[in-house]
Amino acid sequence: MKRIVFILISFSFAVLLVSCDFFAEPVYRVSRDISSQIESMSTNDLVGSVDKFASDPEKTADVLNELSGRNQEEIASLSRGDKEKVLEAGIGAILPTSQLGGVVDTVMEDKENADYNKVVETLCNGSPDVNTKVLETILKDDEVLANADASTLTLSTASLIVATIKDESKGDSVDTKMNDFKAASAAANSGEKFDEATFKSELESKGFSPESIESLTVAMNTTHVLAGTAGDGKPNRKDDASDVSFGGYDMGELLDKMTGGN
């Protein structure tokens, strides 16, 4: 069974685990705002507790936001297993199973005419605000790119795009920002390999913030690793990524459509 199924089942199981654990660890449930509780936790303890919040995307987002505000050298020094755990938390917060399932069902009804900008808008509307710095740090790690499960990388990249477009579209429409993003992607991919400088310049000309430009650049670089086109000694995960699906839909195709592919 594919890893993506395991990830989603793990998050569902965590709901039962949290319920059974209610009286043992009430601190995580006494308040909807957990910010003050997690500020005092060490980075390792915070990462170790992230699945306790898996049933609540908002609380998972709080944890991710806290980790994004930490020293990113600490994040970079985490074990690969802990880094994958953080990526999976990002998927659970930004692409909740119910939202992703509904999107896939809609796309599968008419793949030829599916509006992928509308797909991203639906996902944006169904997710909390997330600071993606911690996800970016992890997705820059070549060891993670080479060894993490391809489904985790695929959905983490989609999560990064959704969270960033959600943030950018607060002053504009998702449709406009997605078109700007895909136009920058097309310009940067017009040569033999992805031109990062062109991509960044195109996004800057469209008013994207430096933080959003960095986030989307990481997403594009990861996309090329998954497509086997990263080059320059970067990992090639094309064969692994070809097996990633959800509800019978090729998630690599969804990622390709989100980034402007045909």
N, C-alpha and C positions, 0 to 999 in steps of 0.2 A: 504493500500500500504506500502511496506516495507520502512524502514528508508533510505536504500541505494539509493532508487530512489529519495527521498526527498533531500538527500545531493547533488546528481548530478544535479538535477533540480535547486537547490539553487545556485550552482556555475554558471550555465548557465544564470539564472536570473540576477546574479550580473553583467554579461557582459552588459546587457541592462541598468542596474542601473548606472553603471559607465559611459556609453555613454551619458545618459540623464543628468548626473551630471557634465559633462565636464566643463562647464563654471563656475560652482559654486566652484569647487575644482581643479583648474588647476595644483596645486603644484605636484600632483602625476603623471602628464603626461608630464611635461616639459622636463624630462630627463629619459632616459632608466635606468640610474644609480640612484637609490633612497637611496643609503646607507647614504649619508650625510644628507638627509631629515629625515630619521627615527632614526638616532642616538640621536637626541635631544628630541624625544618623550618619555613620561613615559611608563612604561611597560603596564599599564592599557589602555592608549590611543592607544598604538601600537596593543594590542590585539583587542581593539574595532574597529580598522580600517582595520583589516586583510582582511575582505571580499571586501574591495575596490580594492584589487589587485587580486581578484579571477580569473579574465579573463587572467591573465599573470602568468604562473608558475614560470618564472624567478624572477619576483618581489615578488611573494609570498615566494619564496625561500630566497630572501633578508631579508624579515621580519622574517622568521623562523631562519635564521642565526643570526640576531640581537638578537632575543629572547633567542637563545641558548647561546649567550655571556653574557646575563644578569645574575644577582644573581638568582640562581635557587630557593632560598627560596621565592623570589617574585612570581615565577611561581607556586610554591607549594601552595601559599596562595590565588591564584585566585579562583574565584567561579567555581563550577563544570561546569556551562554553558560556561564560558569563556575557561575552559580547553578543553571542547569538541569542541569549535570553533577552537582552535589551532590544535587539532587533525584533524579536517575536512580540515583545510588549508593545513596540511601536505599531506593528501590524494590528494587534488587538485593539489599540486605542484609535487608530486613524481609519482602519478598514474593518469595523465590526462585522462579524459574520453575517448578521441579518441584513446589513446594508450591501455587503459584497454579493450575497446570494441573490438579493433582489435585482441588482445591477446585471449580474450574469444571466438571470432569467430573461430580463428585458432584451439584452443583446442577442441571446440565443433565438428569440422569437423572430428576429429579422436582422441577421448579421450584415447583410449587404447594405442596408440603409440605416444602420445604427449611428446615432449622433454621439460621438465619443466625448465631445465637449459637454454635452448634457450628462453623460455618464460621470465625468469628473465633478460636475456641479452637484449631482446627487450625492456623491461620496463626500464632497466638501460640506454639504448641508447636514450630513449625518455624523460628522466627526467633531470632537472638541478642538480648541486651539492647542497646538503643540509646538514647542520650541524644538526644532529638529537637530540642533547642534550635536547632540550625543550620537544620533543616528549617522550623521555625516562623518564624524570622527571614526566610527566603526567601519563604515563603508569605504573609507580610504585605506584600510588595513589590507595589504595584499594577502596576508595569511587567511583572513576572513574571506576575501574574495575567491581565494583558491580552494578553500576547504568547507566553507559553510554550505548548508543545504541550498540547492539552487532555488527551491521554492521560497525559502526565507529571503534570499537575495532579491528574487523577482518581486515579491510582495512588499519588501522593504523599500525597494526603488519606487514602486507605485505609491506607497505611503508617503515617501519623501515628496513626490510631485504633488500629490493631493494636498498635503499640509502646507506646502509653499504657495501653491496657487490659491488656496483658501485665504492665506494671509495677504497675498498681493491683491486679491480681488475685493478687499474691503473698501477700496476707493474706486473700484471699477467692476465690470462684470466678469464672471468666470470665463464666459465665451471669449471676451476680448483678450484676457490674459492668456488663455490657452492658445489662441491664434498667434499671439506674439511669441509665445514659447515655441510653438511648432515652426514658426517662420525662422526663428533663431536656430533651431535644430537643423532645418533644411539648409540654411546658409552655411552652417558649420560642417555639415556632412556632404557638401558638394564636391569635395576633393577626394583624394585617395584615403584619407583617414580623418577622424574627427578633429576639427580645428577649434581648440578650446578658446583661444584668444578671440576668434571671430564670434563664437557663441556668446562669450561674456560681453563683447562690444555691442552685439545686436540687442541683448537684453538691457544693457545700460541705456541704449538709445530709446528704449520703450519705457523707461522709468522704473525698472525693477530695482529694488534695494540691493546694496552690496551683499547682505545676508541671503537674500533670495537667489541672487546670481550664484553664490557659492553653493547653496543647497542644490540648485538645479544642475550645476556643473558636476557635482558628485553623482547625482542621479544619472546624468548622461554617460559619465565614465563607467558607472556600474552596468548600465544598459549595454555598452560596448563589450564589457567583459562577458556578459551573458550571451551576446550575439557572436562572440569569438572574433571581434574586430578591433579589440583594444590595442593590439600590437605592442611594440616597445617592451617586450618581456613581461607584459601583464598576463594574468591568468586567462585561460580560454575555457569558458564553461558552456559552450554552445551545445554540446551533446547532453549535458545534464539538464540544461534549461529547456530542452525540447520536450521533456517529460512532465513539465509543470502544468497542472490543470486544476480547475475548480468547477464542480458541477458539470463536467464534460466540456468545459471551454478552455482553450489554450491560453493560459495567462500571459505567455510570452507575446501572443498576438495582441492582447489587451494593452500590454506595455508598449508595444510597437505603435499601436494606434494613438495612444496617449502622447507619444513623443513625435508624432508627425509622420510615421511610416505609412505606406500604402497597403 
